[in-house]
Amino acid sequence: MIAGRFADLQVLGLQEGLSDLAGDGGAISLFGLWGGARALVLGEIARALKRPLVVVTPTLREAEEVTADLRFFLDRDQVNLFPEPEVPPFQPVSPPLEIRAERMQRLRELRDEELKALVLPIHALFRRFLPPDALDSATVRLYPHRIVPPEQVVELLEVGGYRSVPQVEQAGEYSRRGGILDIGLSHLLHPVRIEFFGDEIESIRTFDVGTQRSLSGSRRVDGVTIFPLSEVLLSAESRGLARRRTAGQAPPLVQEAVEMARSGPGVERYLPYFHRHIVPLWEYFSPGTILVWDDPDQVMAKAEATHALLLEEYKRHKAEGLPPLTATHLRWKEIHATLASRPRIDLFPFSPPPGEQGAPFVFETKRAPSYQGRFTPWYVISGSGVERDVPSAWWPGGRPRPSAFVRSFASMTSGRPSPTGLPPPEGSISLKGDSALASTLRRSSRPISRRPRFSARVGGSPFGGQRFDNPALSTHSRI
């Protein structure tokens, strides 16, 4: 039985439908949801079932919108977008370092079950990834008083694609001076300095790239996680495997990685040569993950177009010694057949067509008029088969602050007295949502800047133009 606030958001039979998702299978279809209403419903479902969501959208733009909305209705730090490689498939170009690092971080979060929701466009499901056990072997958690030889940490950094430099100035670099190890981690605002006493970590601090001194007043870091910057791991085992698989006919990029333990641009195209097997993204999903198809008809259309594009691009670059297409990418039929048997929610923006089989759950989503200093009707009170809009005049003066509006809604849906002193509505509250409403409410929260950076400045100009990016804070809705 679904309890709490969601129990008051009545759609006939929906609670029973959600119970079907509690097992290893089952699927429900929700109609009439678009804009911010999608995230509002999904957020309540995630809270009610206490299970992670993977939301698949037709395009990257829609994935960004859903991510921004879900971050409003769920814990912002536990909702993330799976980043785009930002390079066309099979091109001899590697994604930017911050994108590669962010993709590895998302895989690590999936592996550690740290996310409540992951959002991605459909074409992200076509790629195969390094196996989870390979990611585990190339990841290390460091914290004060841990016993780990510094040589072992350096080896992991080399395997993961970090570069050894005299002085760390940007993400993806490391420098060792005796018992001091400096590392530029892309998911932190500042590089970290790890001090060893023998094989024991004595302290971990952040430092300034300009002065190379610990930041004044900074507290010691409790711990950091180091994960690889690329799926192509340069361990002796993986390089030996690539040497055997190419049998003396290795493309130049593979030969460079094997002989010199160095990743060239575009080496990710040869990922199958460096691992015994590579896996679909869903191998990282935790048990009980609920898959959400946002507008399944459009998702299927985009999936077929993506498959056609992959075939075309592969034919164009096949002569460059690429592995078989089926070794690096999945067919749409494989994706659909595998994921169809998992717990699934299908979101449709329109009402069900006549003669729809089963018992679809139908919502009514209305667009909220522009804010302009007051909230206008955005949900409907339903009782005894009668629906009516609730005007903003319910609030004294008809001009509630956003925080008061949200508190009043939460109070009415939980049965508690409204802080505005207004009586609770009769009947039940039928869920209404809108992207305009979600955007309006987000205005009241402190914005998060896009990709915070830090630079050392000497004489008022950037020191070498180097910067650090923070992918964890990189996505913010454009209001």
N, C-alpha and C positions, 0 to 999 in steps of 0.2 A: 504494500500500500504506500502510495506517495503521500508524504506528510509535509507540513510546513506551507510556505507561501505558494508553492506550485499547486498544491491541492486546491487552492481557491481560484486558480485560473482554469476554469472548467471548459473543456471541450469534450463532448459526449464520448465516452469510451477511451479517452487518451491514456488515462492511468493504466487501464488494462493493457493497452498497446505497449506502453513503456515496460510493463512487466515482462512482455515477450522478449525484450532486449536484454533482460537480466541473464539469460543463458548464453550459449555459444552461437546461437543463430537468431533468426527472426528479423523481420523488417517491418517498418511502418512508413506510411506516406502522409506527409503534411502538406496541405494545399493552401494557397492564398498568402504565402509568406514571402515578402521581399523587403529590401531596404534593411533598416535596423531591426525589423521584426524577426528576421532570421536569427540574429545573435541573441535577442531577448529570449526567444523560445529555447534555443540551444543551450544558453547559459543556465536556464532553469532545469533543463533535462540533465545537464552535466552535474549540477548540484544534487538533484534528486537521486540519480543513479550512482553518483560518486565513481564515475568511470571516465577515462580520457576520450576525447573526440579527435578524429582526423577528418577535416573538412576539405573536400575536393571541389574546386570551382572550375568553370570553363576557361577563364583567362586569369592572367596575373593581376590585372586591375581589379577584378572582382575579389580575388584572394586578398589583396591589400585592404579593400573595403571591409570584408568580413573580419579580418584580423583586427582592424581598428575598432569595430563594433564589439567584438568579443572581449577585447581588452577593457572595454568600459563595463561590461556586465560580469566579467570574471576577473580573477586575479591577473593584473597586467603583466606581472613577471612570469606567469605560467601559460601565456598564450603567445605563440610565435608563428611567424611566416617562414616557410622553407624557402631560402633565398634562391634566386635565379642564377645560373652560371654566368649570364651576361655575355656569352660568346655563342655563335651558331654551332650546331652539332658538327663534329668531325673536322672542325677548323684547327690548323696548327697553332692555336693560341690557348693559353691557360687563363682561367678566370682571374680577376684581381685577387691579391692575397687576402684582403679582408673578406671577400666573398667565399673563397675556399675555406678560410678559417671558420666563418659563420656556418657554413654547411656542415663542417665537421662538428661544430658545437651543437647544432640541432640533432645530429645523429647521436652525440653523446647524451643529450638530454632525453632523447627517446629511449636510449639504452638504460639510463638510470631512472626512468619513469618519473621525470621531474615536471612534465607538461600536463596541463589540463586540456589543452587544445593545440593542435598543429594544423595550419592552413596551407594549402598548396594548390597550384593549378594542375590540371589533369596531366599535362605533358611531363611533370616531375615524376610521375609513376612509371614512365617508360624506361628510365635509366636503371641500370644495375649498380650496386655499390660494393665497397669492400665489406667482407664478412664481419659480423659483430666481434668475433674473437680476435680478429686482426686489430680492430680498433681498441679493444681492451688491452692488447699487448703493447700498443704504442701510446697508451695513456697512463699518466701517473699523477697521484695526488700527493702534494708536498705540504708539510705542516711542521711547526716547531717540535723538536725532540724526536722526529722520526729518524730512524737509522736507515740510511741509504747512501751508498758510496757516490760521491759526486761524479765519478767516471761513468756510473750507470745512467745518471740523469743526462749527462752530455751525450752519451750514446743514443738515448731516446730522442734527444733534440735533433741529432744528425739524421736518424731514421725518419723523423717526422718532417724534415724539410727545412729546419731552421739553419741559418747561416752563421758561421763563426766570424766575428769581427773584433777589432781591438776595443771598440767602444760602442755600446748599444745606443742607437739613435732612432730606431723605428721598430715596428712590430715584425716578428719573424727573424729577429737576430738574437744572438747570445754571445756573451763574453765571459771567459773564466780567468781569474787572477788568483792563483793559489786556492784559498778556501772560500773565495767569494765568487758567486755565479750570478751574473746579470742576465735577465731574459725579458725580451719584449713580447708580451702576450697581447694578441689582438683584441681580446674581450675585456681588457682592463684599460682604464684611462691612463695609467702610468706604468712604466716597466717596473719589474720587481728585482730586488737584490736579496739573494739567499746566502746567508753566512753559515758555513760549516765549521764544526769543531771535530776534526777527524771525519767520521762517517755520520755524525749526528748533525741535524739541522738546528742551528742555534737560534736564528731569527729570520724573519721574512719582512722586508720593508719595501715601500715604493720609493722611487727617487726621481729627481729632475734630470731630463736629458741634457740640459745646458750645463749645469754645474756638476752633474754626476754625484750630487750629494743627496742623502735622504731628505725627503720633504720635511720642512720644519713643522713640528707639531703633529706629524702623522703618527698614528698609532700603528703598532705592529699588525701585520696581516695574519689572520688566523690560519690561512692556508690557501693554496692555489692549485688549480688543476691544469696540467699541461697535456694538450692533445695535439695530434699531428696537424700540419697545415695542408696536407694533400692526401688523397686516397692511395697514391702510389708510394708505398713505404719502401725505403731504401735499405732495408736490413740485408745482411749477407744471405739469408735464406731466400728472400724474395728476389734478389738479384740473380742468385744461382738458378732459381726457377725460371726466370725470364731468359737466361742464357740457354737453358736446355730447350725451352719451348720454341725459341726462334731458330735454334739449330744452325748457327752461323750465318743466318740470313736476317739478322736483326736490322730494323730501320735505324737510321742514325740516332734518333732520339732515344731509342731503347738501348742502343750500344753505349751511348754516353752515360745513361743511368746505370748500366751494368758495370762498366769499366771504371767510371770516375765517381760513382755514387752521387750524381748530381742530376736534378730534374730540369729538363729543358722545357721551353714553352710548348704546350700541347701534348705533353707526355701522358696526360690523363686518357687520351684516346686509346692507349695500349694497356689499359688497366688489367684486362684478363691475363696478360702475360706475367703479372707480378703476384697473383694470388691463385691458390689452388681452385677456388671457385669464388664467384661474386654473386650477390644476392639482390632480390627486389627490396624496395624500401620497406615493405610490410614485414620483413624479417626483423625489423627493429621495433615494431609495434608491441606494446605490452599486452598480456592476456586480458581480454575483456574490452579492448579498444572498440569503440563504436565508430563506424565509417559513415560519413555524411556526404551524400551527393547533392550538391547545390544546383538545381535545375538539371536533372539527369538527361533530358533531351539535348540540351546544349552541350553538356559534358561529353556525350557520345559523339555528337557532330565534331567537336574539337578534337576528340581522341582519334577519329578516323582521319581528320586532316593532318594531325601530328604524325600518324603512321605513314601517310603518303609522303610527307616532307622528309622523314627519316630515310625512307627508301631512295628518294631522289638525291639527297645529300650524300648518302653512302656510296651510291654509284659514282658520284663525281669524285670522291676521294679514295675509292677502293684501291687504286694503284699505289697508294702511299704505304702499303704494308699493314693496313688495318686488320684487326681480328674480324671474324665473321660478325655480321650485324646482330645475329641472335645471341652472340656472346656478350655484347655490351648493352643491348636493349631488349625489351619485351614486346611481344605483339599485343595488340589491343584485346584480342580474343583471350589470351592468357590472363591479362589483368582482369577483365570482366568475369571470366569463369572462376578465378580464385577468390576475388573479393565478393562475389555474389553470395557466397555461403557464409559470410561473416555478418555479425549484427550490423544493421544498416538503417539509416534514416534517409528517405528521399524527400527533398524539399522542392516544391513546385510553386512558382510565383502566381499561378492562375488557379481558378476553381477547377474541380475535376470535370472531365467531359461527361456528357450523358451516358449512362450505362456503365460507368466505372465499376469494375468488379471489386468485391470486398467492401469494407466499411472505412472509406477515407476520412481523415480528420481535416476539417475545413475551417480555416481562419478567415477573418476579414481584416485586411490591412488598409488603413487610410493614411493619406499623406497629410502631415501636420502643416498648417499654414506657417508662414515665416514668423520668427520669434517677435521681433520689434517690441521688446520690453514686456511681453506678457505671454503666458501660455494659453493656447486656444485648444478646443476639444481634441483629444487624441485617443480616448478609449470609449468603450460603449458599456453601459450597464444593461445586463440582460436578466430578466426575471419574469416568470409566468409567460414566456414566449414573446415579451415585448422588449424592444431595444430602444434606447434613447441616448443621445449624446450628453455628456456632462460638461457644461460650459465652464470657462475659467471663473465665472461669477461665484462658483462654489467657494472660492477663497476670498477673504475680506479684501475689498477694493479691486478684486479681479486681477491682481498683479502680484502673484506669488514669486518669491525667489526660487531659483532652481532647486536649492537644497530643501526648502520647505515643500516643494512639489513632490520630490522624491520621497521624503519622509512621510508625507500624507498618503501617497500611493502604497508604500510599504505597510503603513498602519492599517489602511483599509483592507489590504489583502491578507493581513494576519489576524484581523478581527479586533485589534486594539483600538482604543479611542484615538481619533485623529488629533495631531498636535494643533491643528487649526481650529479645533472645537466643532468641526462639522460632523454630522451624524454619518455613520457608514451607510453605503448604498444598500438598497434591498436587492435580494437575489445574489447572483454570483458575478464576478468580474470576468468578462470575456476578453482574452488577451488581444491587445492592439499594439502594434509597434510601427515605427517609421524611422527611416534613416535621418530625416530632418530632425526628429525628436532626439535621436541619439547624438547627433552632431551638436544640437543645442545644449544638451546636458553636458557634453564634453567640454563646452566652453567654460564651465564653472570649475574645471579641474586644472591644475597647473600643467602647462604644456611641457612635453619632453622634446628637447632639441634633436634634430636629425644628425646622427653621427657626430657626437661630441669629439672634439679633437684637442690635442695639446701640442704646442710647439715650443721649443726652446728659442728664445729671442736674444740676439746679440746685437746691440746697437739699433734696436727697433726693427730689425728684419728677421724673418724666420731663419733659424739655424739649419742651413742645408735644405730647407724646404721639407724637412721630414715631419711626419705626423703619425699619431696613433688614432685609430678608429675604435669605437665601442659598438660592435654589432648588436649587443644586447639591448641598446637603446636606439636602434637605428630606424625603427619604423614608427611613424606618427601620422595620424590621419590628417589629411589636408582639408581643413574646415573652411 
